[in-house]
Amino acid sequence: MLGYITKRLLLSAFTVWAISVLAFFIIELPEGNLAEKRFQRTVHVVGESESMAKDLMDKYIKYLNLDKPIWYRYGNWMWRMLRHGDLGLAFGAQGGGLVYQEPVKEIVGERIWTTIALTGFTIIVTWTFAIPVGIYSAVRQHSVGDYVFTLVGFTGLAVPDFLLGLVLMYLFFAYFDMNVGGLFSANYINAPWSLGKVADLIDHLWIPAVVLGTSGTAGLIRVMRNNLLDELSKPYVITARSKGVPPIRLILKYPVRVAINPLISTVGYLLPALVSGSVIVSVVLSLPTIGPILLVAIWDEDIYLAGFIVLLLGLLTVIGTFISDILLAVVDPRVKLND
C-alpha cells in the first residue's frame, strides 16, 4: 500500500505542475495585458486623468513583471503564490484597479472553508441517497418503487440547479415565511467562528446541498442501478444464490463492491464540479463560496485571480483522483496495488 500511495503522490505532483503551466497559459492568453486594460478602464470608465492612469499602469507593469520574458513571469508567479500567496494583489489607487483590493490568499481564504463545508456536505447527501436507492432499484427492478425513483431521477437530471434553487426560495418565503438564502443568519455573517456559528452553518447547509446534489444524485442512482443489474446476472452471483447464500450478504459481499466502482471514480471530478458548477447557484442563493469570486474575476478581467482559481480547481481534481484511487484499491478486489 505504501508503494502504491507513493507512486500516486509522485504522479499527482507532476500533474499539479502541468496544471500550473496550463493555468498560467490561460492568464497569458487574452490579447494585450492587464496593465493596458486597467489603463483604459481608469481613463474611460472611472474618468481619471491619463497621467494618473499612466502611473497606475506602470505599477502594474512592475508588479506583474510584464516587461520580463514569459518564463520569468511564470516562475515569479509560482514563487510568489507559494511563498506569499499574494498574486493578484489589486492596486486600488485613485479609483482604478481591480474589484478586490486584497491579496488572493485573503480573497479566497475568506470563502474556502465555507466552500469546503458545502462541498463535503453535498457529497455526503449525494452518496447517502444515491447508493441505497440505486441498490433498491436494481434489486426491485420494474417495481413501483423503481419506477418512482426513475421518474424522480430523470426529473432531477432535467431541472437546472439554479431553477430548483429559485423555486425552493419562493416556496419557503411564500408559505413558511423563511429566507433560505445564504449560509449564515444575519447575526452570524460577520461574527468570528464559534460553536454557535458552526451550528448555524450546519442549519443552513441542507437546502444548498439539496439544490447542488439533486442532479448528481439522480445520475449516480442510474449508474449504480445499471451496474448492479449487470453484476446480479453474472454466473458467480447465480452460483452463490444456488448455494443458499443469504440475499443481503449475497448482494453486499461482491456485486455492490464491484458496481460501486464508477461512483468512486467520480470523486476525481466531483470536487471541482461542485465548486465551479455552483457559480450560478451561489449567486442565486447568496452563498459565500468561491464560485461568485470566479464569476467576478472573469467579468472584471482579473485574469490573475481567475488563473489562481483555475489552478485551485485543478488541484481539487488531483486530490479527488488520488482519493478515488485509494478507495478503489480498498473497495474493489479487482484493483491491484502494484498496478
Secondary structure, DSSP 4 states (H G I P E B T S, - for coil): -HHHHHHHHHHHHHHHHHHHHHHHHHHH-SSS-HHHHHHHHIIIII---HHHHHHHHHHHHHHTTTTS-HHHHHHHHHHHHHHT--TT----GGG-S-S--S-HHHHHHHHHHHHHHHHHHHHHHHHHHHHHHHHHHHHTTTSHHHHHHHHHHHHHHHS-HHHHHHHHHHHHHHHS-----SSS-GGGSSSPP-HHHHHHHHHHHHHHHHHHHHHHHHHHHHHHHHHHHHHHTSHHHHHHHHTT--HHHHHHHTHHHHHTHHHHHTHHHHHHHHHHTTHHHHHHHT--SHHHHHHHHHHTT-HHHHHHHHHHHHHHHHHHHHHHHHHHHHH-TT--TT-
